[in-house]
Amino acid sequence: MVRNVLLETASTLDNSKLLLLFVVVTVIILIDYEFGLVSDFIPNIISSNEGISLFVSTAVIFAITSVIILAYVKKIGEKSGAKFLHLARTHKLVTIAQYTLIVISAIVVLQVLTTMQYHTLSLAVTLTISYGLWIVTMILLAHAFFSWYKSIASHNELQSKILILILGLSMVAYVINGASGLTNYLIWLQEQNPIILSTDVAFFPDFEPESLVSQVGAVNQLSSTIAYILTWISAVILLRPYVEKIGKVKFWGIMGFAFIYLISYPLYILGFLSPTGNTDTEIMNNILMISTASIFAGLVFGAAFLSIARTLRRGTAIRHYLILAAYGMFIFYLAGSATVSQAAYPPFGLVSVAFTGLSTYLIYVGLYSSAVTLSQDLTLRKTIRESVLEQSKLLDSIGTAQMEKELQTCVLIIAKKTSYEMKENSGMEASLTEDDLRDYMSVVMNELKIGKK
């Protein structure tokens, strides 16, 4: 009965309701993530009745929002004809995994409420499932991008090929990042007691620099940085065709702001921005301040895709995919920075980790479809420009209205044929409408006129 109500809610989501849903998810992750991050400083606060009530509330909201998000993605996915994605099978896998995580979180809640303890095995299984989804979806997405790259290598515009290749490489980096992160956190858990009592304090283990876990951690940080840089570059390429609609100041402001994260996070990892202080309160506040870097990173990539989505017609599939990619990127960078391996009581960080796999699925569905569609837009623009130049050579002049009309008709036929061939190849339609094609033709023709003067 409850599930049917949630599924019905998902079917009625519009843009404003979807935004509200993800605002709720963001708030829940932030609370869970931040409390987990400083749980060793505030054990009495988080283990109090209020702290336990807060943890239970985050777990309940996690269960509700997960079901709604899964139902919404399924509804959007049913409209897609994208090749390489195997959406139906992937959705079943993600659904089974996410419902399993809901059951695990419910078991932990019951253990905390009834026995005032929980088993760290629940944390290990949650990490394995969530990061397993992370790894599998990124592998599938990398395969999809490389398959798409092979199919366009011989005939598409260079910028499109570079975009798809960079996105494919970034997915490989995310796979390495997820695998090394999972290994790292599971080793952490081995340092914890198998049963965590209400009197236990969260423990962040230290390891020697020469140890295996430290080496794995170094790989994790390096792959994370590479993945971020490649994602940043691809976001710039994706946004550039829409700079005029978004605004140059806004565009470079958003992308420039990303360097706050790109510069600060490696410095933190290398020890230049270590969270030091004279008191525990100062250290805790510094940790919380540095942790906001992941929020900034998610906001940058989320804003990038949302900015493009706002330029497109309402109700189009590409607009929905861009929105999914935006929310997926934001949640991924936020939840993916959390850990539950410190084994706090109650286990703050559990909900954030459980959202990680779902966020990668949103990226999986949204990013590929968006990138392919926008890549096809770039190709269509190139086709129009080349066709205008070629057709204009066959005509004496483009100075008369009749000549311009003939030129537009010829170029439009060529553009539609190219669009149809790309749809047959990828299963995705370009986002450019016939009016958009005509507008771009006018721009190119005006440039041509100016060049002849």
Number of C-alpha atoms within 10 A of each C-alpha: 6 8 11 9 10 17 17 14 16 22 15 10 16 11 12 8 13 19 14 13 15 17 13 15 19 19 12 20 26 20 18 26 27 18 23 28 24 19 27 20 17 17 20 15 13 24 23 14 11 11 18 20 16 18 26 21 13 21 23 16 14 22 20 14 18 21 19 22 23 20 20 20 21 19 13 16 19 10 10 18 17 21 17 16 20 12 19 11 10 16 18 13 12 19 18 11 20 24 14 16 26 21 13 18 24 16 15 22 24 15 15 23 15 10 11 16 20 25 17 21 12 17 26 18 15 24 26 20 21 26 27 19 23 26 23 17 25 25 20 18 26 25 17 19 25 18 16 21 20 12 15 20 14 10 9 19 18 14 14 22 21 16 24 25 20 21 26 26 18 26 25 22 23 25 24 21 25 24 18 23 25 24 17 21 20 19 16 20 21 13 15 17 12 14 12 21 18 18 13 17 20 25 16 17 13 10 11 9 11 8 10 13 20 15 15 18 19 17 18 22 19 17 22 21 19 17 22 21 17 20 21 23 15 20 20 19 18 22 19 15 15 15 17 12 14 17 12 13 10 13 21 13 12 17 20 12 15 21 16 13 20 18 12 14 20 16 13 13 13 10 10 11 15 14 16 13 12 7 8 12 12 13 17 19 15 16 18 17 11 17 18 14 21 22 20 19 25 23 21 25 26 23 20 23 25 19 22 24 20 14 12 17 13 12 10 12 21 26 22 22 28 28 28 29 30 28 27 27 26 26 30 27 23 28 28 24 19 25 24 28 28 25 32 29 28 33 29 34 29 31 29 32 29 33 24 26 27 26 26 28 26 24 27 27 27 28 24 25 27 28 23 26 24 24 24 26 20 21 24 25 20 16 20 24 18 14 20 21 16 13 15 18 11 9 12 8 11 19 10 8 9 10 15 17 12 15 22 21 13 14 24 20 11 16 21 15 13 17 21 15 13 22 19 14 14 19 18 22 23 21 19 20 11 12 9 12 20 17 12 17 21 15 13 18 21 13 11 16 13 9 8 7 5
